Amino acid sequence: MTEGKERVQGRYTSVSVKHFKVPMNEFSTKDNQLPGKGVFLLSALICILLAGVGFFRPPDISAEIVDRVVAFINNEAITLSEFRDYLRDARKVTPDIMETEAIETLINKKLILMQAQKLRIKGASDDEVIQKYINIKIRAFVKVTEDDTRTFYEQNLKRFRGVSFQQIKDEIERLLIERRVNRGLKKHIEELRRKAYIRVNLRGL
């Protein structure tokens, strides 16, 4: 039974709320893997400097630019320092993530947090808020029947190597729920992006 479960869990993963991304031009990723390699490249925006200028006092330097904006989502800005912090954390999980992928991932996260704020969803962290939002907007509407689980089992008998349906059906049900949640989340973020004003400028990084 353990081997059968490992085969199920090895192929499919749960929704990741920390570094999730949804490519706008490609949704044909493997099964329920939320991240995809396609990235929706937006029109470049002229660099906008923040109003704050920090003053430094060494004899040869009178002032330096503290930060700049690398992206806008509606009326919210993502600064270069915020993006670099996010990219550093993202590379701890996905070392080969590109800057363009990371900014799209961060934008998706911001869009979800904006919607969660409208619903007054609160949590100890952004990740907790996002998970609560997904549970309310997506997961609550996902249903998996026993017929669904049995069909999956029969279509993948080779993976289970003699593990009975009764032994593995709960694992299959959880798997199918996560797959449907992921698909629903992709569509939801796609809709949010269509309605949002988004501009990105990563030039010069």
C-alpha positions in Angstrom: 0.0 0.0 0.0 2.8 2.4 0.9 4.4 2.0 -2.5 1.2 2.7 -4.3 0.7 5.9 -2.2 4.2 7.1 -3.0 3.5 6.7 -6.7 0.4 8.9 -6.4 2.1 11.5 -4.3 5.3 11.5 -6.4 3.5 12.5 -9.5 1.1 15.1 -8.2 1.7 17.9 -5.7 -0.6 20.1 -3.6 -1.3 23.7 -4.3 1.8 25.8 -3.4 0.9 29.1 -2.0 4.4 30.4 -1.5 5.7 30.5 -5.0 2.8 29.8 -7.2 2.7 31.1 -10.8 0.2 30.8 -13.6 1.5 31.4 -17.1 -0.9 33.4 -19.2 0.0 31.7 -22.5 0.3 28.1 -21.5 -1.8 25.9 -19.3 -0.7 22.5 -20.6 1.6 21.7 -17.6 2.0 18.2 -16.2 -1.2 17.1 -14.4 -1.7 19.4 -11.4 1.7 21.1 -11.2 0.6 24.7 -10.7 3.8 26.4 -11.9 4.5 26.3 -15.6 7.5 27.4 -17.7 5.5 29.8 -19.9 5.6 33.4 -18.7 3.3 36.2 -19.8 5.7 39.1 -20.8 4.1 42.4 -20.3 4.9 45.7 -22.0 7.9 47.5 -20.5 7.2 50.6 -18.4 9.6 53.5 -18.1 11.5 53.3 -14.8 9.7 55.4 -12.1 11.7 56.5 -9.2 10.1 56.6 -5.7 9.8 60.0 -4.2 12.1 59.1 -1.3 15.8 59.8 -1.8 18.2 58.7 0.9 21.1 61.0 1.7 24.5 59.5 2.4 27.4 61.5 3.8 30.8 60.2 2.6 32.9 63.0 1.1 32.6 61.7 -2.5 28.8 60.9 -2.5 26.0 63.3 -1.7 22.9 61.2 -2.4 21.8 57.8 -3.8 18.6 56.4 -5.1 17.0 54.1 -2.5 14.6 52.2 -4.6 12.7 52.1 -7.9 9.5 50.5 -9.1 9.8 47.3 -11.2 6.0 46.6 -11.5 2.6 48.0 -11.0 -0.5 46.0 -10.2 -3.5 48.4 -10.3 -2.5 51.2 -7.9 0.1 49.1 -6.0 3.8 49.1 -6.8 6.4 46.4 -6.4 9.8 47.9 -5.6 13.2 46.6 -6.7 14.1 45.8 -3.1 10.9 43.9 -2.5 11.4 41.9 -5.7 14.9 41.0 -4.9 13.9 39.8 -1.4 11.2 37.7 -3.1 13.6 36.3 -5.7 16.1 35.3 -3.0 13.4 33.4 -1.1 12.0 31.8 -4.3 15.4 30.5 -5.3 15.7 28.7 -2.1 12.8 26.6 -3.3 13.4 26.7 -7.0 17.1 27.5 -7.7 16.7 27.9 -11.4 13.7 30.3 -11.4 14.2 33.2 -13.8 13.6 36.8 -12.9 10.8 37.0 -15.4 9.1 34.0 -13.8 9.6 35.3 -10.3 8.0 38.7 -11.1 4.9 37.0 -12.6 4.7 34.7 -9.6 4.9 37.7 -7.3 2.2 39.6 -9.3 -0.1 36.6 -9.0 0.4 36.5 -5.3 -0.3 40.2 -5.0 -3.5 39.9 -7.0 -4.8 37.2 -4.6 -3.8 39.3 -1.5 -5.7 42.2 -3.0 -8.8 40.2 -3.4 -8.4 38.7 0.1 -8.2 42.2 1.6 -11.5 43.0 0.0 -13.1 40.0 1.7 -11.4 41.0 5.0 -9.5 37.7 5.2 -6.8 37.8 7.8 -4.0 35.5 8.8 -0.6 35.3 10.5 1.2 35.5 7.2 0.5 36.3 3.5 0.7 32.6 2.8 -2.0 31.8 5.4 -4.2 34.6 3.9 -3.8 33.1 0.4 -4.6 29.6 1.6 -7.8 30.8 3.3 -8.8 32.7 0.2 -8.2 29.6 -2.0 -10.3 27.6 0.4 -13.2 30.0 0.3 -13.1 30.9 -3.4 -12.0 27.6 -5.0 -11.7 24.6 -2.7 -15.2 25.0 -1.2 -16.7 24.3 -4.7 -14.6 21.3 -5.6 -16.3 17.9 -5.4 -14.9 14.4 -6.1 -17.2 11.4 -6.2 -16.3 7.7 -5.6 -16.9 7.2 -9.3 -14.2 9.7 -10.0 -11.7 8.0 -7.7 -12.6 4.5 -9.1 -12.1 5.7 -12.6 -8.7 7.1 -11.8 -7.8 3.9 -10.0 -8.8 1.7 -13.0 -6.9 4.0 -15.4 -3.7 3.8 -13.4 -3.6 0.2 -12.2 0.0 -0.3 -13.2 1.1 2.4 -10.7 -0.5 0.7 -7.7 1.0 -2.8 -8.2 -1.7 -4.8 -6.5 -2.8 -2.2 -4.0 -6.6 -2.5 -3.7 -9.0 0.4 -4.5 -10.2 0.4 -0.8 -6.7 0.8 0.4 -5.8 3.7 -1.8 -9.1 5.5 -2.5 -8.7 8.2 0.2 -5.3 9.1 -1.3 -6.8 9.3 -4.8 -9.6 11.5 -3.6 -7.2 14.0 -2.0 -5.1 13.9 -5.2 -8.1 14.6 -7.4 -9.3 17.4 -5.1 -5.8 19.1 -5.3 -5.8 18.8 -9.1 -9.2 20.4 -9.4 -8.2 23.2 -7.0 -5.1 23.9 -9.0 -7.0 24.1 -12.2 -9.6 26.3 -10.6 -6.9 28.6 -9.3 -5.3 28.9 -12.7 -8.5 30.1 -14.2 -9.2 32.4 -11.3 -5.8 34.1 -11.6 -6.2 34.4 -15.3 -9.5 36.2 -14.8 -7.9 38.5 -12.2 -5.1 39.4 -14.5 -7.5 40.2 -17.3 -9.2 42.7 -15.1 -6.1 44.2 -13.6 -3.8 47.0 -14.8 -0.3 45.3 -14.8 2.9 46.8 -16.1 6.5 45.4 -15.6 9.9 46.8 -16.1 12.9 44.5 -15.2 15.4 46.2 -17.5 18.7 47.1 -15.9 18.6 44.4 -13.2 
